[in-house]
Amino acid sequence: MTDIAFLGLGTMGLGMVKNLLGAGHRVAVWNRSAAPVAQAVAAGATAAPTLAQAIAGAEVVMYCLSDDAAVHAVVLAEGGLASIAEPGSLVIDLSTISPEVSAAEREAFEARGVRFLDAPVFGSRGEAEGGGLWVVVGGDADAFADAAGVLAPISETVHHMGPGGAGVRMKLVGNLVVASQLLALGEALTLAARAGLDLQAVLDVLKVTDFRSPIFDGVGPAVLADDYAPAFALKLMQKDSRLIQQFAQGLGVAVPSVAAAAHYVDAAVEAGFSDENASALIKSVAAEAGVSLAR
Ligand code: NAP
């Protein structure tokens, strides 16, 4: 059993906390706003009113925060986690953030003698709740080995991608594929609708072919049901598509599929769908063609 502090009880964090508790770990939780704390407490966590109280006595500190700004506020700002973490403890950042901010965290923690892993996750609300995330980790091999007992309960797989920063890099590479697949599904359904095909029959074909994808299987029926309830919010996808483009640009690599997806993500945000699911980008693809995909 490990004493864990967990910061950030959003869609992903809350599910992770429940699985850590289910595996027998002791978890103290802290969240910026109060609302989700009660749910974690109901599952057996201890509520900590401050960051300092959350990490007191913790061997491992884990967090899953929205973006670079949230990590700045909680970790890098004056009085933040990077300035109060206990030397010798292990800190694991599960957020999807820029390689630059991740590197700044690593530097700040290591300067204090705190071990740090960047460990973003693939999967969404369902995988977080079911303990079935796919985790990609960057950092020292010893720290990675020590994290096994706290990463196992939240994950189906854990990949050690290499030294510090390799996890966040892999996350952006993977999200490039997610963005491309969502755009491809939106274009395919829009074209099929315009061509007079039965969209359920189209999904039935996509489900069995050698270009099938769990994303198509999950998002396709939801689009036909006009269901854009958030599991992975569009605003987070907008953040990720910008991160991927900056990352690729810095390395001199063209990512036209992400640029195209980002165009429709931005249009969907402008249309007011920011808090809906990332698949709402498909609504802007369909709208441009004057097509409705709801059946
Ligand atoms: P979310 O539901 O929006 O939760 C975000 C968390 O960050 C909340 O706890 C929020 O606190 C906290 N936060 C935001 N800004 C903050 C600030 N300035 N100071 C302190 N706390 C702040 O997001 P999520 O879906 O759980 O995603 C979390 C991370 O995982 C993101 O980096 C996302 O890209 C990544 N991710 C998400 C998914 C997914 O499907 N949802 C999948 C893979 C990876 P409040 O409750 O107070 O707002």
Residues whose N, C-alpha, C, O or C-beta is under 5 A from the ligand:
A	BS01	NAP	G8 L9 G10 T11 M12 G13 R32 S33 C64 L65 S66 D67 A69 A70 A73 V74 L94 S95 T96 V121 F122 G123 S124 R125 A231 F232 A233 L236
